[in-house]
Amino acid sequence: MLALLRRSPELRRLFLAHSVSRAGDACSTVAMVVLVFRLTGSGVGVAGAVMCEVLPVLLLGPVAGLAADRLPRRRLMLAADAVRAGLALVLVVASGSVVVAYAVAFGLAAATTVFNPAASTLVPEVVDGDDVVTANSALWTVAVAAQVVLAPVAGLVIARWGVGAAFAVNAASFVASALLLIGLRAGRTPADLVVRGWAGVFGGVEAVRQDPMLARLAAVQVLASLSAGATSGLLVVLADRWIGVGPRGFGVLLAAVGVGAVAGPVLLRRFVRAGSRRWLFGPFALRGGVDLTLAAVAHPAVAGAALFAYGMSTSTGMVAYQSTLQTLVPAETRGRAFAFYDVLWNAARLLSLALGGVVAELAGVRLVYVVGGVLLFAAAAVGITAPLARPSRV
């Protein structure tokens, strides 16, 4: 990864912009939860902020994907960074209203919904096809590392200077990202597309439907999200009611996931192949085993080791997923395909969170993890039977 960054100035610029932006996000995520909880005093209030972050993906995802395919991607990313910087500054000076906090959370998520497909589709333009997996490994590793390292730092910043300081850091990170992206040569030219109306918006759906591998991946994404939405959201409940480690132990379990996620691309990057069923779908089976282990064994050390493996499989699976879309989906529909998968994932995630909460209260949180494990095994089984990937069409 370091060798590729050294020899590719375009990737290096994109990597640095991605790094500082993710660092700011780590501060903002912690600050938003703290702010909303202080203003509302309830978990329902925090859940409302999560809803404000998910809804823009569902509402704007297809349109954002079309924009990434039709408009200069660099310009979209710069505009999104400018909007996010301005919105973060709002909470530096006006953090006393939960309505304002919800509005900013929605706006930040909406701008991110525009930024993400443009950034994801840009990777094949700055590296050769053989380096796509390595580039995605670098981008994913720095994103997870920022969360692991800087989330605790954000807590210290908030404790010392308040939530406004954390949002100021986030605003500065978006400004720094935009300044780096200004010098990017890739993504300046709009695509030569003539698409109108809903047919254009849903072009990514058609691209996925026509490719057996990509269509199978869409079904797998839904099954996996139906599992992960509830199990990730309820890990704090499992840690308290079953493993018995309390809030401090919960933080250690989250750290185990994060460390595993950082280690995955670093240790396994050379083995990951775009379009490989082993790397696309195999991680779901491993994660299913982790969920069943968490439901069966209450020992903290076992849970920590299992969640480390969960983090490794999640990160390597994500690198394989990103690289597969970037190599199998034609460039002119790539943004809409990424947006389509994001919509599927977040819609299933919302349903999973709602059902998981009900199941946890009525039958216990362990059953949530049993069902989650079964869903992940089903996802792996559906994916493994997919046809072999076709040659790259980048």
matplotlib code that plots the C-alpha trace (Angstrom):
import matplotlib.pyplot as plt

x = [0.0, 2.8, 4.6, 1.4, 0.9, 4.5, 4.3, 0.7, 0.4, -3.4, -4.1, -2.0, -4.0, -7.3, -5.9, -4.9, -8.3, -10.0, -7.9, -8.5, -12.2, -12.5, -10.6, -13.1, -16.0, -14.7, -14.9, -18.3, -19.9, -19.1, -20.0, -23.4, -24.4, -23.2, -25.1, -28.4, -28.3, -27.6, -30.5, -33.1, -31.8, -33.1, -32.0, -35.0, -33.5, -30.3, -32.2, -33.8, -30.3, -29.5, -32.7, -31.7, -28.4, -30.0, -32.9, -30.9, -29.3, -32.8, -34.2, -31.3, -29.1, -30.4, -30.2, -26.7, -25.6, -26.8, -25.0, -21.8, -22.2, -23.1, -21.3, -17.6, -16.9, -14.2, -16.7, -19.3, -16.8, -15.7, -19.3, -20.1, -17.1, -18.1, -21.6, -20.4, -18.0, -20.7, -23.1, -20.6, -19.9, -23.6, -23.3, -20.2, -22.3, -25.8, -25.8, -28.7, -31.5, -32.3, -34.1, -31.0, -28.9, -31.3, -31.3, -27.5, -27.3, -29.6, -27.7, -24.3, -25.6, -27.2, -23.9, -22.1, -24.6, -23.5, -19.7, -19.5, -20.5, -18.4, -15.3, -15.9, -16.2, -13.0, -10.6, -10.3, -9.4, -6.4, -4.8, -4.4, -6.8, -4.3, -3.9, -7.6, -7.6, -4.5, -5.9, -9.2, -7.2, -5.4, -8.5, -10.4, -7.6, -7.2, -10.9, -11.1, -7.9, -9.3, -12.3, -10.3, -7.7, -9.7, -13.0, -11.4, -9.6, -12.9, -14.3, -11.4, -11.8, -15.5, -14.9, -12.3, -13.8, -17.3, -19.1, -18.5, -14.8, -15.4, -17.6, -15.0, -12.5, -14.9, -15.5, -11.7, -11.3, -13.8, -12.0, -8.6, -10.2, -11.5, -8.1, -6.5, -9.1, -8.7, -5.4, -6.8, -6.6, -9.0, -12.7, -12.7, -14.5, -18.3, -19.4, -20.8, -24.2, -27.7, -30.0, -33.3, -36.0, -36.4, -34.8, -31.5, -31.8, -32.3, -29.6, -27.5, -30.3, -30.4, -26.6, -26.8, -29.8, -28.1, -25.0, -25.6, -22.7, -23.8, -27.5, -26.5, -24.4, -27.4, -29.4, -26.4, -26.2, -29.8, -29.4, -26.2, -27.7, -30.7, -28.2, -25.7, -28.2, -29.5, -26.3, -24.2, -26.8, -27.4, -23.8, -24.0, -27.0, -25.2, -22.1, -24.2, -26.9, -25.0, -21.2, -21.5, -18.7, -20.5, -19.8, -16.0, -15.9, -18.2, -15.6, -12.9, -15.1, -15.6, -11.8, -11.4, -13.6, -11.7, -8.3, -9.4, -10.8, -7.4, -5.5, -7.6, -6.5, -2.9, -2.4, -4.7, -4.6, -2.3, -4.7, -7.9, -9.1, -11.9, -14.8, -13.6, -16.5, -14.1, -13.4, -16.8, -18.9, -16.6, -16.4, -20.1, -19.8, -17.0, -19.1, -22.0, -19.8, -18.8, -22.5, -23.3, -20.2, -21.3, -24.7, -23.3, -20.2, -20.3, -16.5, -15.1, -11.8, -13.7, -16.0, -13.0, -11.2, -14.4, -15.0, -11.4, -12.0, -15.3, -13.5, -10.9, -13.6, -15.7, -12.8, -11.5, -15.0, -15.5, -12.3, -13.4, -16.9, -15.6, -13.0, -15.6, -18.0, -15.2, -14.0, -17.2, -19.6, -19.2, -17.8, -20.9, -23.2, -20.8, -22.0, -25.7, -24.7, -22.8, -25.8, -28.2, -26.3, -26.2, -30.0, -30.4, -28.0, -29.6, -33.2, -32.5, -30.5, -33.4, -35.7, -33.1, -32.8, -36.5, -37.1, -33.9, -35.0, -38.4, -36.9, -34.3, -37.0, -39.4, -37.0, -33.6, -30.7, -29.0, -31.7, -30.9, -27.4, -28.5, -30.8, -28.1, -25.7, -28.2, -28.8, -25.1, -24.7, -27.5, -25.8, -22.6, -24.5, -26.4, -23.2, -21.0, -23.4, -23.1, -21.5, -17.9, -17.1, -16.5, -13.3, -12.9, -14.7, -13.2]
y = [0.0, 2.4, 1.6, 2.4, 5.7, 6.7, 6.1, 7.4, 11.1, 11.1, 8.3, 9.9, 13.1, 11.2, 9.2, 12.3, 14.0, 10.8, 10.5, 14.0, 13.8, 10.5, 12.0, 14.8, 12.3, 10.4, 13.6, 14.5, 11.1, 11.1, 14.8, 14.3, 11.4, 13.3, 16.5, 14.8, 12.7, 15.9, 17.7, 14.9, 12.7, 9.6, 6.8, 7.5, 10.9, 9.4, 6.9, 9.9, 11.2, 7.8, 8.0, 11.5, 10.0, 7.0, 8.7, 10.8, 7.6, 6.1, 9.4, 10.7, 7.7, 7.0, 10.6, 11.0, 7.9, 9.5, 12.7, 10.7, 9.2, 12.4, 15.2, 15.8, 13.7, 16.0, 18.9, 16.9, 16.0, 19.6, 20.8, 18.1, 19.1, 22.8, 22.0, 19.7, 22.2, 24.9, 22.5, 21.5, 25.1, 25.6, 23.4, 25.3, 28.4, 26.9, 23.7, 24.3, 22.9, 19.3, 20.4, 22.1, 19.1, 16.8, 19.1, 19.2, 15.4, 15.1, 17.6, 16.1, 12.7, 14.1, 15.7, 12.4, 10.6, 12.7, 12.5, 8.7, 7.3, 10.0, 9.1, 5.3, 5.6, 7.7, 5.0, 3.2, 6.5, 7.1, 3.6, 0.7, -2.2, -4.4, -1.9, -1.4, -3.9, -2.3, 1.2, 0.2, -1.5, 1.7, 3.8, 1.4, 0.9, 4.6, 5.1, 2.4, 3.5, 7.0, 5.7, 3.5, 6.1, 9.3, 8.4, 8.3, 11.5, 13.1, 12.1, 13.9, 17.0, 17.1, 16.7, 19.5, 22.0, 20.9, 19.5, 22.8, 22.1, 18.6, 20.1, 22.8, 20.0, 18.3, 21.5, 22.1, 18.5, 19.1, 22.3, 20.4, 17.7, 20.2, 21.9, 18.6, 17.6, 20.9, 19.6, 16.3, 15.8, 12.9, 13.4, 16.8, 15.7, 14.9, 11.6, 11.5, 10.3, 11.1, 9.8, 11.4, 10.7, 7.6, 5.4, 7.3, 7.4, 3.6, 2.7, 1.2, -1.2, -2.4, -2.9, -5.0, -7.0, -7.9, -9.3, -12.6, -12.0, -8.5, -9.5, -12.3, -9.8, -7.5, -10.4, -11.2, -7.5, -7.5, -10.7, -9.5, -6.1, -7.8, -9.4, -6.7, -3.9, -5.5, -7.2, -4.1, -1.9, -4.3, -5.2, -2.9, -4.8, -8.2, -6.9, -5.9, -8.6, -11.7, -11.1, -9.0, -6.5, -3.2, 0.1, -0.1, -3.7, -2.7, -0.1, -2.8, -5.1, -2.2, -1.7, -5.4, -5.0, -1.9, -3.4, -6.4, -4.2, -2.4, -5.6, -7.3, -5.3, -5.0, -8.8, -10.2, -7.6, -9.6, -12.5, -10.5, -10.7, -8.6, -10.8, -13.8, -15.6, -16.7, -13.1, -11.6, -14.2, -16.2, -13.4, -13.7, -17.3, -16.3, -13.5, -15.9, -18.1, -15.1, -14.2, -17.8, -17.8, -14.6, -16.0, -19.3, -18.2, -15.4, -15.2, -11.7, -13.1, -15.3, -12.4, -10.2, -12.7, -13.4, -9.7, -9.3, -12.0, -10.2, -7.0, -8.7, -10.4, -7.3, -5.2, -7.7, -8.3, -4.6, -4.3, -7.2, -5.6, -2.2, -3.6, -5.9, -3.1, -0.9, -3.6, -5.3, -2.4, -0.2, 3.3, 5.0, 3.3, 2.7, 5.6, 4.5, 0.9, 2.0, 4.1, 1.2, -1.1, 1.7, 2.0, -1.7, -1.9, 1.0, 0.0, -3.5, -2.0, 0.0, -3.0, -5.0, -2.4, -2.2, -6.0, -6.7, -4.4, -6.1, -9.6, -8.6, -7.3, -10.3, -13.2, -12.0, -10.5, -13.8, -14.9, -11.8, -13.1, -16.6, -15.3, -12.9, -15.8, -17.9, -14.9, -14.5, -18.2, -17.9, -14.9, -16.9, -19.8, -17.7, -16.0, -19.0, -20.5, -17.4, -17.8, -16.9, -13.3, -12.1, -10.3, -6.7, -4.1, -1.0]
z = [0.0, 0.9, -2.4, -4.4, -2.6, -3.3, -7.0, -7.6, -6.8, -7.7, -5.3, -2.6, -2.9, -2.8, 0.2, 2.2, 1.5, 2.6, 5.7, 7.0, 6.2, 8.1, 11.1, 11.3, 11.0, 14.0, 16.1, 14.7, 15.3, 18.9, 19.3, 17.7, 20.0, 23.1, 22.0, 21.2, 24.4, 26.4, 24.7, 24.9, 27.7, 26.0, 23.8, 21.6, 20.9, 19.8, 17.6, 16.0, 15.0, 13.5, 11.5, 10.2, 9.0, 7.2, 5.5, 3.1, 1.7, 1.0, -0.4, -2.3, -3.1, -6.7, -7.7, -6.1, -8.1, -11.3, -10.5, -10.0, -13.4, -15.3, -13.6, -13.0, -9.9, -8.5, -8.6, -6.7, -4.0, -3.6, -3.4, -0.8, 1.3, 1.2, 2.3, 5.1, 6.4, 6.6, 8.3, 10.9, 11.7, 12.5, 15.5, 16.7, 17.2, 17.7, 19.6, 22.0, 19.8, 19.1, 15.9, 14.7, 15.6, 13.6, 10.7, 10.6, 10.9, 8.0, 5.9, 6.7, 5.7, 2.5, 1.4, 2.3, 0.1, -2.8, -1.9, -1.5, -4.9, -6.6, -4.5, -5.0, -8.7, -8.9, -7.7, -11.0, -12.6, -10.4, -10.4, -12.8, -12.7, -11.0, -8.1, -7.3, -4.4, -2.9, -3.3, -1.6, 1.2, 1.9, 1.9, 4.1, 6.6, 7.2, 7.6, 10.3, 12.0, 12.2, 14.1, 16.4, 17.3, 17.2, 18.8, 22.3, 21.5, 20.5, 23.9, 25.6, 23.4, 24.2, 27.9, 27.9, 25.4, 24.7, 21.6, 19.6, 19.5, 18.0, 15.3, 14.6, 14.0, 11.6, 9.7, 9.4, 8.1, 5.3, 4.3, 4.3, 2.2, -0.4, -0.6, -1.4, -4.0, -5.8, -7.2, -8.3, -12.1, -12.3, -12.2, -13.9, -17.1, -17.1, -18.6, -22.1, -21.1, -22.4, -19.7, -18.6, -16.1, -13.9, -16.5, -16.0, -12.2, -12.0, -14.6, -11.9, -10.9, -14.5, -14.6, -11.5, -12.7, -16.0, -14.3, -12.4, -10.0, -9.1, -8.8, -6.4, -4.5, -4.1, -2.4, -0.2, 0.9, 2.0, 4.0, 5.6, 6.5, 8.1, 10.4, 11.0, 11.6, 14.8, 16.0, 15.7, 17.3, 20.2, 21.0, 24.0, 25.3, 24.8, 26.6, 29.6, 29.9, 28.7, 28.7, 31.8, 31.1, 31.4, 29.6, 30.0, 28.7, 25.8, 24.8, 24.8, 22.6, 20.1, 20.1, 19.3, 16.2, 15.2, 15.6, 13.6, 10.8, 10.6, 10.6, 7.9, 4.8, 6.1, 6.6, 3.8, 1.1, -1.2, -1.2, -2.0, -5.6, -7.1, -8.2, -6.1, -4.4, -1.6, -0.6, -1.4, 0.4, 2.6, 5.2, 5.8, 6.9, 9.4, 10.7, 11.1, 13.2, 15.4, 16.0, 17.1, 19.3, 21.0, 21.7, 23.1, 25.1, 27.7, 28.4, 27.7, 26.2, 23.8, 22.8, 22.2, 20.1, 18.1, 17.5, 16.4, 13.7, 12.9, 12.2, 10.0, 7.9, 7.6, 6.3, 3.8, 2.6, 2.1, 0.1, -2.1, -2.5, -3.5, -5.9, -7.5, -8.2, -9.5, -12.0, -13.0, -13.4, -16.5, -15.7, -17.0, -14.5, -11.6, -9.5, -9.7, -8.9, -5.7, -4.7, -5.3, -3.0, -0.4, -0.5, -0.2, 2.8, 4.7, 4.1, 5.4, 8.3, 9.5, 9.3, 11.2, 14.0, 14.5, 14.6, 16.6, 19.3, 19.6, 19.6, 22.3, 24.6, 24.1, 23.8, 24.9, 23.1, 22.5, 20.1, 18.0, 17.6, 16.8, 14.0, 12.9, 12.5, 10.6, 8.2, 7.6, 6.8, 4.4, 2.8, 2.3, 0.9, -1.6, -2.7, -3.0, -5.6, -7.7, -11.2, -11.7, -12.2, -15.8, -16.9, -15.9, -17.9, -16.3]

ax = plt.figure().add_subplot(projection="3d")
ax.plot(x, y, z, "-o")
ax.set_aspect("equal")
plt.show()
